[in-house]
Each structure stands twice: as C-alpha cells, then as structure tokens.
C-alpha cells in the first residue's frame, strides 16, 4: 500500500510540474507565435502585390498596403487597387488557410496562396502548390467559382480540380466561394459609402 501511495504522489507531482512548465512555455511563446503568423500572412500579401525584395516585412507591408476593417472583415489594398483577404475552411483532413487577391474589379483572381493545410501529400496537398494555384489566376469569382474535373478552358469561372483530390477540390471551391460572398457584400457596401462621400 505504501508503494502504491508513493507512486500516486509521484505521478501527481510529475503531472502538476509538467502542466506548469507547459502552461509557462505557452505563455512565453504565444506572442512570438502570433507575431510570426502575422509576418507569414503579410509576406503572402506582399508577394501577391509583386513586392518580393525587402528586408523588413512589417515596415514594407505598412508602407505599401492599406488595411480596411469593416463588419468583421479585413481587406488589404495595394497600390494597384488589388484587394486581398484571407479565407479558411475545413479540408478533408484539417483546416486550409490562405490569402486570395482580386483585381480592382473585385471579381478576377490576381493571386492566391495557401499558407497552411493538412491534406494528403501528392493528392489533396497539391492545393498549396504554386503550379496548381496559378491555374486560378485570371479566373472570375463572380457569380461563383467552379472547380471541376472537366473544366472548360473557355469558362472564366472554372478551374481544373486536383487529380486524385476530388474531395479537397470540392471543399476548396466551397471555402473560396463562401469567403468571396461574405467579403463581396461588405466590399460593395464600402464602395457605395465611398461613392456617397
């Protein structure tokens, strides 16, 4: 019985100590992790704006992009009038997070980047590869984007699906369309307000 009690006390002490250390590490690193995530996002938006040669991400971002927040949405506008915003949703195996940049018409895709995803490498994971994402450039989001296994090259709203990644393609299409509709409504309201001013 004494040995059992000693083991229980040891496990409790070890558990409390480990939990304390992990909580402390989380508190110490949380701010740095958030800062790094912001820099990754800003790098992606700068790349979409054609700005790739710089030393300091934050100051370059602040000097070259205007940030507008409205109704819970954030828009990043570059000097050419292109508008970027983030999108996210659930893929097949985990979340997908990225940035899409539209031309000033707020319809035509100028650039798209997936920052984070957990899809199957070589299949759904292709969703983050530049060669795949380049297929979206020039495609129209309005009235909606379609990702299809039999995409018509002449249809400005269609993009080829990922070979072997049908479910990822379907979810990617849905998250892009949902994000677009939510941002488009707010963007049009902002444009109307700017026109009235």
C-alpha positions in Angstrom: 0.0 0.0 0.0 2.9 2.4 0.8 4.5 1.8 -2.6 1.2 2.4 -4.3 0.7 5.7 -2.4 4.3 6.8 -3.3 3.6 6.1 -6.9 0.4 8.0 -6.9 2.1 11.0 -5.3 5.0 10.8 -7.7 2.6 10.8 -10.7 0.6 13.7 -9.3 3.8 15.8 -8.7 5.1 14.9 -12.2 1.7 15.8 -13.7 1.5 19.2 -11.9 5.1 20.0 -12.7 4.7 19.1 -16.4 1.4 21.1 -16.7 3.0 24.1 -15.1 6.0 24.0 -17.4 3.8 23.6 -20.5 1.5 26.4 -19.4 4.5 28.7 -18.8 6.0 27.9 -22.2 2.7 28.6 -23.9 2.5 32.0 -22.1 6.1 32.8 -23.0 5.8 31.9 -26.7 2.3 32.8 -27.6 3.1 36.4 -28.5 6.1 35.3 -30.6 4.0 32.7 -32.4 1.3 35.3 -33.2 3.9 37.7 -34.5 5.4 35.0 -36.8 1.9 34.1 -38.1 1.3 37.8 -38.9 4.6 38.0 -40.8 3.8 34.9 -42.8 0.4 36.5 -43.7 2.0 39.8 -44.6 4.7 38.1 -46.7 1.9 36.3 -48.7 0.1 39.6 -49.3 3.3 41.4 -50.3 4.0 38.6 -52.8 0.5 38.9 -54.3 1.3 42.6 -54.7 4.5 41.8 -56.6 6.7 43.1 -53.7 9.4 40.5 -53.1 12.6 42.3 -52.4 12.6 43.7 -48.9 14.4 43.3 -45.6 11.6 44.1 -43.1 8.2 42.6 -43.7 6.3 44.8 -41.2 7.6 48.2 -42.4 7.3 47.2 -46.1 3.8 46.0 -45.5 2.8 49.2 -43.7 4.4 51.4 -46.4 2.7 49.6 -49.4 -0.7 48.4 -48.3 -3.8 50.0 -46.9 -5.8 47.9 -44.4 -9.5 48.4 -44.1 -11.6 46.6 -41.5 -15.4 46.6 -41.7 -18.1 44.3 -40.3 -15.6 41.8 -39.1 -13.8 41.6 -42.4 -10.3 42.8 -43.2 -9.2 44.0 -46.7 -5.7 44.7 -47.8 -5.4 47.1 -50.7 -2.2 47.5 -52.7 -1.1 50.5 -54.8 -2.6 49.0 -58.0 -6.1 48.7 -56.3 -5.9 44.9 -55.9 -7.7 43.7 -52.8 -6.6 40.8 -50.7 -8.4 39.0 -47.9 -8.0 35.7 -46.1 -10.0 32.6 -46.5 -10.2 29.4 -44.4 -12.3 26.3 -44.1 -12.1 22.6 -43.4 -10.4 20.5 -45.9 -10.6 16.7 -45.9 -8.0 16.2 -43.1 -7.8 19.6 -41.4 -8.1 23.3 -41.9 -7.0 25.1 -45.0 -6.0 28.8 -44.6 -4.8 31.2 -47.3 -5.0 34.6 -48.9 -6.7 35.5 -52.2 -6.0 38.7 -54.1 -8.6 40.1 -56.6 -8.0 42.7 -59.2 -9.6 46.1 -58.6 -12.9 44.8 -60.2 -13.2 42.6 -57.1 -14.0 39.7 -59.4 -10.9 38.5 -61.2 -8.3 36.5 -59.2 -4.9 38.1 -59.4 -3.2 35.7 -57.0 -3.9 33.0 -54.4 -1.8 31.4 -51.8 -2.4 28.6 -49.3 -0.5 29.3 -46.1 -1.5 26.3 -44.2 -3.1 23.0 -45.0 -3.1 19.3 -43.8 -4.2 17.5 -46.9 -2.7 14.2 -48.2 0.8 14.9 -49.8 0.7 14.4 -53.5 -3.1 14.3 -53.6 -5.1 16.9 -51.8 -1.9 18.5 -50.6 -1.4 19.8 -54.2 -3.8 22.6 -53.1 -0.9 24.6 -51.8 1.5 24.1 -54.8 2.2 27.2 -56.9 1.7 25.3 -60.1 -1.8 24.3 -59.1 -2.7 27.7 -57.7 -1.5 29.5 -60.8 -4.5 27.9 -62.6 -6.8 30.3 -60.6 -5.1 33.5 -61.8 -7.4 35.3 -64.3 -10.5 33.2 -63.2 -13.6 35.1 -62.1 -15.1 34.7 -58.7 -18.4 36.2 -59.8 -21.1 35.0 -59.6 -19.2 31.9 -58.3 -16.0 29.9 -58.9 -16.4 26.3 -60.0 -13.7 23.7 -59.6 -14.3 20.8 -61.9 -12.7 17.6 -63.2 -13.9 18.6 -66.6 -13.3 22.3 -66.5 -14.0 24.2 -69.7 -10.9 26.3 -70.6 -13.2 29.0 -72.1 -15.3 29.4 -69.0 -13.9 32.3 -66.9 -15.4 30.8 -63.8 -13.9 27.3 -64.0 -10.7 25.8 -62.7 -9.5 22.2 -63.0 -9.9 20.1 -59.9 -6.9 18.4 -58.3 -6.3 15.0 -59.9 -6.9 12.4 -57.1 -8.1 15.2 -54.8 -11.7 15.5 -55.6 -13.0 16.0 -52.0 -10.2 18.6 -51.3 -11.2 20.4 -54.6 -14.8 20.4 -53.6 -14.1 21.8 -50.1 -11.6 24.3 -51.5 -14.2 25.6 -54.0 -16.8 25.9 -51.2 -14.5 27.8 -48.9 -13.4 30.2 -51.6 -17.0 30.9 -52.7 -18.2 31.4 -49.1 -15.3 33.8 -48.3 -15.9 35.7 -51.5 -19.6 36.2 -50.9 -19.1 37.3 -47.3 -16.3 39.7 -48.3 -18.1 40.9 -51.5 -21.2 42.1 -49.7 -19.0 44.2 -47.3 -16.8 45.4 -50.1 -19.7 46.6 -52.1 -21.1 48.4 -49.1 -17.8 50.1 -48.5 -17.6 51.2 -52.2 -21.1 52.6 -52.1 -20.2 54.5 -48.9 -17.1 55.9 -50.6 -19.1 56.9 -53.6 -21.5 58.8 -51.5 -18.8 60.7 -49.6 
